[in-house]
Amino acid sequence: MSSDAIQRLAPGPRMSGAVVHGNTVYLAGQVAKETAGKSVTEQTKEILSIIDGLLAAAGTDKSKLLSANIWLTDMSTFNEMNAVWDAWVVPGHTPARATVEAKLAAPQYKVEIMVVAAR
């Protein structure tokens, strides 16, 4: 793939699951599918698994994360989400990160995570 080529993974009518440009992989915000409506712990585990799959499809992994944005519907679940995040992220390879409280697209979603990674 040339350096100016754009590769879209899991493209849909509204957005792609991931977009690769050069050596940078941009993921769309990911929400739980199977665990929607369940706990923040369950949703976070599922979302991080989805992210692992998209990163692998793009030829990279979580050790190359550059940044992460995390949205929680209730900031009181911050520690619950962090317990899962901290067990998943690669020590010494943590990304720049922001976490905010926000309303998400549907009430069954409690967490949304978007990452950018190098290849």
Helices and strands as residue ranges (DSSP letters): E 6-11, E 16-21, E 24-27, H 40-57, G 62-64, E 65-72, G 75-77, H 78-88, E 96-101, E 111-118
